Amino acid sequence: MSRSGDHDEIRRSALPLAVPEDLDPLLERIGDARYVLIGEASHGTHDFYAWRAALTRRLITEKDFRFVGVEGDWPDCHRIHRAVTGIGDESPGEAVYGFARWPSFMWANEEVADFCRWLRDWNDSLPTRARCGFHGLDVYSLWDSLRAVRGYALRHLPEQADAVLRALHCFEARGHDPQQYGLALRLLPESCEEAAVGLLTAVRQSAPDDEAGFAARQNAEVVAGAEEYYRAMLRGGAESWNVRDVHMADTLDRLTGFYGDGAKAVVWAHNTHVGDARATDMAAAGMTNLGQLVRERHGGNGGGGGGGGSDGDGGAVVLVGFGTHRGTVVAGDEWGAPAEVMPVPPARPTSLESLLHEAEPEGALFVVPPPGDRPGWYDRPMGHRAIGVVYHPERDHLRNYVRTVPGRRYDAFLWLDRTSALRPLHGEPPGEAEPETFPTAL
């Protein structure tokens, strides 16, 4: 079909997207799904965060979703969880402000703080056991999680002190910078794998099933996962990425198990984690991701159509993507650099963003029709922009696009033609950076 024919099909498919009520068709598509993964095309765009929060509010209030799992560190997010559920001493604003690891702007921003204040107000009207939680899924925070396990064990599991101290001493001997741990393995191949697994086993066996015990077990899972991640990082390639996304999927499963049978989960993460990797060139590079894993594990390729040509009939999982043509974004020009507002240039010609801009410049909601009943552009491979926390606008057209089959990668797509930078709560403190390595900062 010609490009003008694509434009006509896009205009016919496009639904209004101006106010939260315009999400009604997406809520209908979600139906009784248990997992709704909501993406973002960058980590620094106000509009993505605002619409993601609007959709999440409706999922919580109208469909009884029990927790939000985010691409963030477990310890920092656990402080937010305690604040929004009313079991901690901090206010939601204080807890959000407390994010310290670069890139803190990713979570310490006005958009997340506004949502968390709303969530606290919502939870205050509910019994404690029915309140909606907020949790980090990521594998980073090696040292924060190790310290948290040590503190918990000293108070509640003194019989496991030896296992905790063995892990602590092993990592301390290789330096407090997680990257130094990986570099040390080049010179001394003996790793802390055995100590990390021993710690995890001890905490799994001894920690009770209450919320504090679950948090301790999850911190131990992070220690073991981070150790595996940094070992994989040395070998290069896709393995460290895969270790990270498998850890996020496993954490999501542990959380749904903790919340109980039938618990529903919202996930916030970058499009590169949310959109099914099988529908992108990530698959050819040997990469999997969270969206693919959740679809595979929980039996829902959704009406939008699943990845890798495997269109399913389940509806348990819904993957929602975002895109923009141009605007501004918060990012750094290298890992750990001060955050700044940067321009997002007009999208690369022939990309998904360019096609949508030409056809529907004001923005729109697309709910992907079932296979066999949708326009051809949904199933055509094209570049799809992905901006991380490290960004160089001058190189955007060269390196920021993932080859994508939109109708297989997502079940719905929110198109926002012109977007603006989010609002960080504070400047970037130096902190202990535990950077992602492959691909760059997504």
Protein Blocks (a to p, Z undefined) as FASTA:
>chain_A
ZZklmmmmmmmmpccdfbfklmmmmmmmnmmafbdcdddfbfkbfklmmmmmmmmmmmmm
mnopabdcddddfklmmmmmmmmnopambdfklmmmmpmbdcfklmmcfklmmmmmmmmm
mmmmpcfklpccdddfbfghklmmmmmmmmmmmmmmmmlmmmmmmmmmmmmmnojalklm
mmmmmmmmcacklmmmmmmmmmmmmmccbfklmmmmmmmmmmmmmmmmmmmmmngpjllm
mmmmmmmmmmmmmmmmmnoghiacdddddfklmpcfklpcklmnopacfklmmmmmnopg
bjnlpghhiacfbfkbccdddddfbdcddddfbehiacdddddddddehiaklmmmmmmm
nopadddddehiacfklmgccddddddfbdcfklmmmmmcccddfklmpmbdcddfbacd
dddfbdcdfbjcdddfbdehZZ
